[in-house]
Amino acid sequence: MGRVTERRRVLRVRDGRVDERPDTLTVEEPLEIRVAGRRLAVTMRTPGDDFALACGFLVAEGVVAEAGEVSRVVYCGGRDRSDPEAGNSYNVVDIALAPGVAPPAESLERRVTTTSACGICGRTELEAVRTTARYPLASGPRVGLDLLGALPDRVRAAQRVFERTGGLHAAGLFAGDGTLLDVREDVGRHNAVDKVVGRALQAGRLPLDGTVLLVSGRASFELVQKAVMAGIPILAAVSAPSSLAVDLALETGLTLVGFLRGGSMNIYAGAERVVLPSG
């Protein structure tokens, strides 16, 4: 509903010369996610695919795992009360769960509110992900080094807004043969992943077995969690993973690749899904 970019006047300095010109910036706005009218989380995101983002967030938190468990997603009142003439900001999403689906536990609401979805966690969360994941990770696919090395350029070529702003993360979902299935952009890499997973949930395509997820930037615990909860067996990142991300990958059987840049990479867990040179 909202714009993903805005124009601002800037002073540009190049080779000692200064001129004033417009620049294109990525929009960053809050999105409040509610379940049955109760506030669950607020995340800073780039507008677009908000319903998918909210659904993907619920997948990652173990609230839903199938399209039929979500009965309705709507925008609700997001107006500025200080300005009665202001229209809906489209910054509040409410999800109605299907009959019989348990609502989020109060402990989840407290944790999300406290951490603002920033990935603060500890050893208890390792066990929680292992016990709440509904989709066991498939043994495949097995992918080659050349295929993995080509993924970052394929995602970058599909980043339309990044080309205009240079200020967005991306998550790209690939089939085991390297076919790009989906790519989403957002100021937050965790939001980009939620958008990819949420779109898959809405299309009835979970679990995402046989796929590879590529994320820009680093691989945090939170991103490994989101991959595992969606049934994605391989997660690759162009930068470093955290220690807890590696621990969770080892615990759940996820293949975790970091520092993926051309033909070089580090495989931190699940090397059995990567075809390595013999000898």
C-alpha positions, 0 to 999 in steps of 0.5 A: 500500500505504501511507497517503497522509495522516496526522493530527498534532496542531498548535497553530493560531493564528488572529486571535491565538487559539490552539487545539490540533487535528488536522491532515491531512498528506501522507505522504512516504516513500522508494521504492527502485527496483531493476531485476533486483535492482540498486538504480537510484534512491531517490526521496521520494514519496507512497505510491500508484501505486508500480509506475507511478512506477517504470515511468515513471521507466524511460521517462524514462531511456530504459530502456523505451518499451513495455509489453512491455519490462517483464515483472514489477513487484513489491514486495520486502523493505522491512522494518526489520531492527532490528524483526523483527516489522515488516511489509513497508514497501512502499518497495522496488520491483523491475522485471524487464525482458523478455528482450532488453531491455538493463538500465540502463547503469552510467553511468545508475546512477551519475548517478541515485545521485549526483543522487538524481533531482533534475534536476542536468544539463548540455549533455550531457544535452540531446544524450542526450535527443535521441538516446535518445527513441524517439518523435518529437513529433507536429506536433499537437495545436493548442490554443487559449488558452482551452483552455490557460487552463482546465487548471489549474482542471480539475486542481485540481478532481481533486486529492482529497488536495490538498484535504485537505492542501494539500501535493501537486503534481499532473500532469494529462494531457489530450487535445487537446480538453481532456478530462482523461485522468489526474491523479496527485498526489505530494509531488514533481512529477517523481513525479507525472509518472512516475505518469502516464507509467507508467500509460500505459505499463502500459496500452499507450498510449505514445507519448502523442501528441496530448496536453497535460501540465500540471504544478503549480509550475515546469517543470524540465529533468527534467520536459521530459525526461519529457514528450519521452521519453513522446512528449507534444508540449505541456507547460504549467506554472503557474510558470516554466521553467528556462533548460535546460528551454527549451533542451531544448524548443527542441532537441526541438520540444516546446511549452513554456508557463509561468506558465499562470494563467487567460488569461495565459501565456508560450510559450517554445517550440513556439508553432506548436501554440498557436492565437494571436489574429490581428493 
